[in-house]
Amino acid sequence: MVLIVKNFMSGFSKTNFLIDINPLKDLAVKSLEKVLTPNLSELNDSWLDEEFYFEWKSNIEQILKRFQNIG
């Protein structure tokens, strides 16, 4: 999933270089940070009891880092 986001954003930026994606990037970063916040996100809370919670959380953190490193 991380690779898909990275490739999409890289390809999108190259072919649509006149479009400012920073407002969308900022919204994505804020949203992913909120998803990772305990007791604030039902999504995070629902994963807490799952076997693959740490894998799920790691994937979200990787996507978040990729967005933070764009432009």
Phi and psi in degrees as GROMACS dihedral restraints (atoms count N, CA, C in turn):
[ dihedral_restraints ]
;  ai    aj    ak    al  type     phi  dphi    fc
    3     4     5     6     1   -61.7    20    10
    4     5     6     7     1   -43.2    20    10
    6     7     8     9     1   -63.0    20    10
    7     8     9    10     1   -38.1    20    10
    9    10    11    12     1   -62.4    20    10
   10    11    12    13     1   -45.8    20    10
   12    13    14    15     1   -63.8    20    10
   13    14    15    16     1   -45.0    20    10
   15    16    17    18     1   -61.2    20    10
   16    17    18    19     1   -48.4    20    10
   18    19    20    21     1   -64.8    20    10
   19    20    21    22     1   -40.0    20    10
   21    22    23    24     1   -62.4    20    10
   22    23    24    25     1   -49.8    20    10
   24    25    26    27     1   -65.6    20    10
   25    26    27    28     1   -39.0    20    10
   27    28    29    30     1   -65.1    20    10
   28    29    30    31     1   -48.2    20    10
   30    31    32    33     1   -65.8    20    10
   31    32    33    34     1   -40.8    20    10
   33    34    35    36     1   -61.3    20    10
   34    35    36    37     1   -45.0    20    10
   36    37    38    39     1   -63.8    20    10
   37    38    39    40     1   -36.7    20    10
   39    40    41    42     1   -71.3    20    10
   40    41    42    43     1   -39.9    20    10
   42    43    44    45     1   -88.4    20    10
   43    44    45    46     1   -17.8    20    10
   45    46    47    48     1  -125.9    20    10
   46    47    48    49     1    49.6    20    10
   48    49    50    51     1   -65.6    20    10
   49    50    51    52     1   -15.1    20    10
   51    52    53    54     1   -86.3    20    10
   52    53    54    55     1   -10.1    20    10
   54    55    56    57     1   -91.5    20    10
   55    56    57    58     1   127.2    20    10
   57    58    59    60     1   -82.6    20    10
   58    59    60    61     1   109.6    20    10
   60    61    62    63     1   -93.6    20    10
   61    62    63    64     1    -0.5    20    10
   63    64    65    66     1   -58.4    20    10
   64    65    66    67     1   -41.4    20    10
   66    67    68    69     1   -61.0    20    10
   67    68    69    70     1   -38.4    20    10
   69    70    71    72     1   -70.8    20    10
   70    71    72    73     1   -38.8    20    10
   72    73    74    75     1   -62.2    20    10
   73    74    75    76     1   -45.4    20    10
   75    76    77    78     1   -61.3    20    10
   76    77    78    79     1   -41.3    20    10
   78    79    80    81     1   -64.7    20    10
   79    80    81    82     1   -41.3    20    10
   81    82    83    84     1   -62.6    20    10
   82    83    84    85     1   -43.4    20    10
   84    85    86    87     1   -62.3    20    10
   85    86    87    88     1   -47.4    20    10
   87    88    89    90     1   -62.0    20    10
   88    89    90    91     1   -40.5    20    10
   90    91    92    93     1   -66.4    20    10
   91    92    93    94     1   -44.3    20    10
   93    94    95    96     1   -67.3    20    10
   94    95    96    97     1   -37.0    20    10
   96    97    98    99     1   -62.4    20    10
   97    98    99   100     1   -39.8    20    10
   99   100   101   102     1   -65.9    20    10
  100   101   102   103     1   -40.3    20    10
  102   103   104   105     1   -60.6    20    10
  103   104   105   106     1   -34.3    20    10
  105   106   107   108     1   -83.8    20    10
  106   107   108   109     1    -7.5    20    10
  108   109   110   111     1   -81.5    20    10
  109   110   111   112     1   116.9    20    10
  111   112   113   114     1   -60.8    20    10
  112   113   114   115     1   146.0    20    10
  114   115   116   117     1    64.8    20    10
  115   116   117   118     1     3.6    20    10
  117   118   119   120     1  -113.3    20    10
  118   119   120   121     1   -28.7    20    10
  120   121   122   123     1  -114.8    20    10
  121   122   123   124     1   123.2    20    10
  123   124   125   126     1   -64.4    20    10
  124   125   126   127     1   -32.4    20    10
  126   127   128   129     1   -62.6    20    10
  127   128   129   130     1   -48.0    20    10
  129   130   131   132     1   -62.4    20    10
  130   131   132   133     1   -46.3    20    10
  132   133   134   135     1   -61.8    20    10
  133   134   135   136     1   -36.6    20    10
  135   136   137   138     1   -71.0    20    10
  136   137   138   139     1   -27.8    20    10
  138   139   140   141     1   -79.4    20    10
  139   140   141   142     1   -20.1    20    10
  141   142   143   144     1   -54.1    20    10
  142   143   144   145     1   -35.7    20    10
  144   145   146   147     1   -90.4    20    10
  145   146   147   148     1     1.8    20    10
  147   148   149   150     1   -90.2    20    10
  148   149   150   151     1   151.8    20    10
  150   151   152   153     1   -61.1    20    10
  151   152   153   154     1   -34.9    20    10
  153   154   155   156     1  -101.6    20    10
  154   155   156   157     1    26.2    20    10
  156   157   158   159     1   -56.1    20    10
  157   158   159   160     1   -48.7    20    10
  159   160   161   162     1   -68.4    20    10
  160   161   162   163     1   -32.4    20    10
  162   163   164   165     1   -67.5    20    10
  163   164   165   166     1   -45.2    20    10
  165   166   167   168     1   -59.0    20    10
  166   167   168   169     1   -48.7    20    10
  168   169   170   171     1   -62.5    20    10
  169   170   171   172     1   -41.3    20    10
  171   172   173   174     1   -61.8    20    10
  172   173   174   175     1   -41.3    20    10
  174   175   176   177     1   -62.4    20    10
  175   176   177   178     1   -43.6    20    10
  177   178   179   180     1   -64.3    20    10
  178   179   180   181     1   -41.6    20    10
  180   181   182   183     1   -64.0    20    10
  181   182   183   184     1   -38.0    20    10
  183   184   185   186     1   -65.9    20    10
  184   185   186   187     1   -42.7    20    10
  186   187   188   189     1   -62.8    20    10
  187   188   189   190     1   -42.6    20    10
  189   190   191   192     1   -58.8    20    10
  190   191   192   193     1   -46.6    20    10
  192   193   194   195     1   -60.9    20    10
  193   194   195   196     1   -39.7    20    10
  195   196   197   198     1   -63.1    20    10
  196   197   198   199     1   -44.0    20    10
  198   199   200   201     1   -63.2    20    10
  199   200   201   202     1   -41.3    20    10
  201   202   203   204     1   -65.1    20    10
  202   203   204   205     1   -26.6    20    10
  204   205   206   207     1   -88.6    20    10
  205   206   207   208     1    -1.7    20    10
  207   208   209   210     1   -79.7    20    10
  208   209   210   211     1   129.2    20    10
